[in-house]
């Protein structure tokens, strides 16, 4: 069962992620990484017992994808899938993993995970994403 983290700690985590995101947008990936990792470290053990765990991990994986550090991004996604906390109706982890593989040039794996995200969400997961991912998925279906 997922527990709600103390709101003060949850707000600290959110603030660290926001700061990391702002630094990423400025191109300061080195400093941004410290904020993302600090956010993850603030989550008490066991890491996947808390309401903020998955969203924080996804933020870290997304950061590594955006930084072009695909091995790290995939390692963080592996933590998520290994945790057993991904719900069968949650398309976002598959979408994120698919985008990581896409950006890494691993197109067969990208297609596999993007198809799973599409199947689960019936396309809804792609609505707020870069359209190139859905375009890629549609082109590969032809």
C-alpha positions as CSV (number, residue, x, y, z in Angstrom):
1,X,0.0,0.0,0.0
2,X,1.3,3.4,-0.9
3,X,1.5,5.9,2.0
4,X,1.3,9.7,1.8
5,X,4.6,11.3,2.5
6,X,4.7,14.2,5.0
7,X,3.6,17.3,3.1
8,X,6.7,19.2,4.1
9,X,9.0,16.6,2.7
10,X,6.8,16.2,-0.4
11,X,7.0,20.0,-1.0
12,X,10.8,20.0,-0.6
13,X,11.0,17.2,-3.2
14,X,8.7,19.1,-5.6
15,X,10.8,22.3,-5.1
16,X,14.0,20.4,-5.9
17,X,12.4,18.9,-9.1
18,X,11.2,22.3,-10.2
19,X,14.7,23.8,-9.6
20,X,16.2,20.9,-11.6
21,X,13.8,21.5,-14.4
22,X,14.6,25.2,-14.5
23,X,18.3,24.5,-14.6
24,X,17.8,21.9,-17.4
25,X,15.9,24.5,-19.5
26,X,18.9,26.8,-19.0
27,X,21.2,24.0,-20.2
28,X,22.9,23.5,-16.8
29,X,22.6,19.7,-16.7
30,X,25.4,19.2,-14.2
31,X,23.7,21.3,-11.5
32,X,20.3,20.1,-12.5
33,X,21.3,16.5,-11.9
34,X,22.2,17.3,-8.3
35,X,18.7,18.7,-7.7
36,X,17.0,15.7,-9.2
37,X,19.1,13.2,-7.3
38,X,18.6,15.2,-4.0
39,X,14.8,14.9,-4.6
40,X,15.1,11.2,-4.9
41,X,17.3,10.9,-1.8
42,X,14.7,12.8,0.3
43,X,12.2,9.9,-0.2
44,X,12.6,7.5,2.8
45,X,13.1,3.8,2.4
46,X,11.5,1.7,1.2
47,X,11.5,4.1,-1.8
48,X,8.3,2.8,-3.5
49,X,6.1,3.0,-0.4
50,X,5.3,6.7,-0.9
51,X,2.9,8.6,-3.1
52,X,5.6,10.8,-4.6
53,X,8.0,7.9,-5.5
54,X,6.9,7.2,-9.0
55,X,6.5,10.8,-10.1
56,X,9.9,11.6,-8.7
57,X,11.6,8.7,-10.4
58,X,9.9,9.5,-13.7
59,X,11.2,13.1,-13.4
60,X,14.8,11.8,-12.9
61,X,14.5,9.4,-15.9
62,X,13.0,12.2,-18.0
63,X,15.9,14.5,-17.0
64,X,18.5,11.9,-18.1
65,X,16.7,11.4,-21.3
66,X,16.7,15.2,-22.0
67,X,20.4,15.3,-21.0
68,X,21.1,12.6,-23.6
69,X,22.3,10.2,-20.9
70,X,20.3,7.2,-22.1
71,X,22.0,4.5,-20.0
72,X,21.1,6.4,-16.8
73,X,17.6,7.1,-18.0
74,X,17.0,3.4,-18.8
75,X,18.5,2.4,-15.4
76,X,16.0,4.6,-13.6
77,X,13.1,3.2,-15.6
78,X,14.3,-0.3,-14.7
79,X,14.1,0.7,-11.0
80,X,10.5,1.7,-11.7
81,X,9.5,-1.5,-13.5
82,X,11.4,-3.7,-11.0
83,X,9.5,-2.1,-8.1
84,X,6.3,-3.8,-9.2
85,X,4.4,-0.5,-8.7
86,X,3.5,0.2,-12.3
87,X,-0.3,-0.3,-12.6
88,X,-1.6,-2.2,-15.7
89,X,-3.6,0.9,-16.7
90,X,-0.7,3.3,-16.5
91,X,0.7,4.1,-19.9
92,X,3.1,6.8,-18.9
93,X,6.0,4.6,-17.9
94,X,5.8,2.8,-21.2
95,X,5.6,6.1,-23.1
96,X,8.6,7.5,-21.2
97,X,10.7,4.3,-21.8
98,X,9.7,4.4,-25.4
99,X,10.8,8.0,-25.8
100,X,14.1,7.2,-24.1
101,X,14.8,4.3,-26.6
102,X,13.7,6.6,-29.5
103,X,16.1,9.3,-28.5
104,X,18.8,6.7,-28.1
105,X,18.2,5.5,-31.6
106,X,16.9,2.1,-30.5
107,X,13.9,2.2,-32.7
108,X,12.7,-1.4,-32.4
109,X,12.6,-1.0,-28.6
110,X,11.1,2.5,-28.9
111,X,8.3,1.0,-31.1
112,X,7.6,-1.8,-28.6
113,X,7.1,0.5,-25.6
114,X,5.3,3.2,-27.6
115,X,2.9,0.6,-28.9
116,X,2.2,-0.6,-25.3
117,X,1.6,3.0,-24.2
118,X,-0.8,3.5,-27.2
119,X,-2.6,0.2,-26.4
120,X,-3.1,1.1,-22.7
121,X,-4.1,4.7,-23.3
122,X,-5.8,4.4,-26.7
123,X,-3.6,7.3,-27.8
124,X,-4.3,9.6,-24.9
125,X,-0.8,9.3,-23.4
126,X,0.6,11.1,-26.5
127,X,-1.5,14.2,-26.2
128,X,1.0,16.4,-24.3
129,X,4.1,14.9,-25.8
130,X,6.3,15.9,-28.7
131,X,4.2,14.8,-31.8
132,X,7.3,13.1,-33.3
133,X,6.8,10.1,-31.0
134,X,3.2,9.5,-32.2
135,X,4.2,10.2,-35.8
136,X,7.0,7.6,-35.5
137,X,4.5,5.1,-34.1
138,X,2.0,5.7,-36.8
139,X,4.6,5.5,-39.6
140,X,5.9,2.2,-38.3
141,X,2.4,0.7,-38.4
142,X,2.0,1.2,-42.1
